[in-house]
C-alpha cells in the first residue's frame, strides 16, 4: 500500500515537473559550475524531487544534456535571430544584437561555460553548430552594410570573439555587476569600430 501511494506521489510530481524544468535547471548548473557538475541527484535535490521524476522524462544524463542544449540553442540563438530579422537597418540590427547579448547575465556566462566544454562529445556538436550559425548571421549583417564577403567574415569573427571574451574577462575580474555604468558606451565603441569604414551606399549597390 505504501509503495503504491509513494509511486502515485512520484508520478504526480513528475507530471507537474516538465522536462523543460530539468533542462533549465541543468543550464543553470552549467553556467555556474560547468557541464561536469550536472548530476541527476544534484538536480533532483535542487528541484525537490526524486530520481524517479527524472526518469519519467529522460532515459539518461546524456539525454538531459541534449535536451538542455536544444533549449539553449532555441532561446539564445534561434529566437534571437528571428527577433532581429525584423530590424531593417543592419547597423541598428547589429547594435540591438550586442545590447541583448553583451547585457545577458543568464545566457552570456552559460555560453562561456559551454564553449569551455566544447571537447565534450555531447556538448561540442551543438556548441560548434551554434557558433557557426551566429557567425553566419553576423556575416550577413556586414554584407548587408556593403562589406565584401571576405571583410564580413573577418568582422563577424571579431564580433563573436569580443562577445565570448567579454564574459570570460568578466568572470576573471568578477566585475559583472560593475558594468552598468559603461556597458552602453562599450557597445557603442565596438559597433563604431566595426562599421566605421562601411562602404557608402553607392559602392555597396555597385557590388550587388
N, C-alpha and C positions, 0 to 999 in steps of 0.2 A: 504493500500500500504506500509506504513512504517513498519507495523508489518511483512508483507511478506518479505521485504528487511532485517529486523533485523533477522528474522528466518533463512533466507538463509545465513546470515553472521555467525550466531551461528553454523549452520550445517557445513559450510566451515571450521571454526576454529576447530570444534570438530573432523572432519575427518583428519585434519592436525595434531592435537594433539592426539597421540596414547594413548591407555590405559596404556602402559608402562611409558609414561611421567608422568602420575598421580601417578603411583606406585612408580617410582623413587623419585619423589618429596615427597611423603609420607614417604619413608625411610629416606630421608634427615632430615625431621622434627622429626622423631622418634629418630634418632641419636643425634640430638641437644637438643631436649626438652622432649622427651617421647611420648608414644603412645597416651596419653590423649590429647595432643596438636594438633593432626591431625584433622582438620576440613575441610569440603568441601569449606566453604567460604575462609578460610585462604589459602588453596592450590590454589583456583581459583585466588586469588589476586597475589600470587607468580608466577603463570603461565600466568597471564594476560588474563584470560578468565572468562566467567560467569558460574554459576551453570548449565546452560543448556548443556555446554560442558561436565561436569561431568556425567550428567545423560544420555548422549549419550553412555557412556561406562559402567557405573555402576548403579546398582539399589539402592545401599545404601552405607553408610560409611563402614559398615561391609564387603561388597563385595570388596571395595577398599583395606581395611586392609588385607583381604585374598589374594588378587592379589599381594599386596606388599610383603607379607610373602612368597608367591610362588616364586617371583622374587629373594628375598633374599636367599632362600634355594637353588635355582638353581645356582646362581652366586658365593655364598660363601661356598657352600658345594659340590653339585653335580659336578660342573665344576672343582673345586679344586681337588677333589678326582680323577676324570677322568684324569686330567693332571698328577697328582703324580703317578698314577698307572704305568706310562711308565718308572719310575725310578727303576731299578732292585735292587740296594743295599738298604736294609731297613734303614740303618743308614743315608745314603745320602738322602733318601726319607723323613726321619724324620726331618733332618736339613732343607731341602727345604720347608717342611710344616711350620716349625717355622719361617723361613725367610719371607715367604709370608704372614703369619698370624700375627705375632707379629709386623711386619712393616706395616700392613694395616691400614692406617689412616682413611679409609672410613668404612669398614665393622667391624673393631675392636670395635670402640665406638658404632656402631649400635648393635653389639652382646650384649654388656653390657646393653644397654637400653632395648633390648628385653628380656634378662634374668631377668631384674628388673620387667618386666611386665608379668612374667610367670603365675601369678594368673588370668590374663585376660582370659576370656573364649575362645576368638578367638585366641589370641597370644599363650597361653600356649600349645596348642596341637602341633603346629608347632615347637615351641622352644624345647619342650621335644623330639620330633621326631628327630630334627636336632642334638641335643646334643647326643642322643643315637647313631646316625649314625656316628658322628665324633669320638666318643669314641670307637665304634666298629672298625672303620678304624685304629685307633691308636693301639688298642689291637692286630690287625692282624700284624701291623708293628713290635711290640715287639715279637710276636710269630715267625715271620719270622727271627728275630735276634737269636732265640733259647731259649727264655724265656718260662717258662711254662704258661699255660693259666691263672693260678692264679696270677703269677707275672706280666703278660702282662696286666691284668685287673687293678692291683694296679698302674702300671706305666702310663697307659693311663689316669687314673683318676687324677694322679698328674699332668700330662702334660696339661690336659684340664683345671684343676683348675688354673695352672700357667698362661695359656692363658687368661682366663676370668679375673683373678685377676690382670694381667698386665695392662689391660685397666681401671679397677676400680681404681687402685692405680694412674695411670696416670691422671685420672680425678680428684682424690682427691688432688694430688700435683700440678695439672695444669702445668706439665712439659713435655708434649708430644713432644714439639719442641726441647727439650734439650737432647733427647735420641740418636741422631745420632752418638755421639762420642763413646758410649759404647754398643749400641744395639747388634752389631755383637758379642762382647765379652760376653754379657749377654746370647745370644742364644747359643754360643759355650759352655759356662759353664753349661747351662741347659741340653744340649744334652749329654755332658760328664757325668753329674751326673746321667742321666737316663740309660746310656748304659755302664758305667764304669765296671760293673761286668757281662757283657754279657758272656754267656757260650761260650767256644771255639767251633769251628765248629764241632769237633768230638763228643762233648757231645750233640750238637743240633741234629746231624744226628742219634745219638743213641736213642733219644726220639721220632723220627718220626715213 
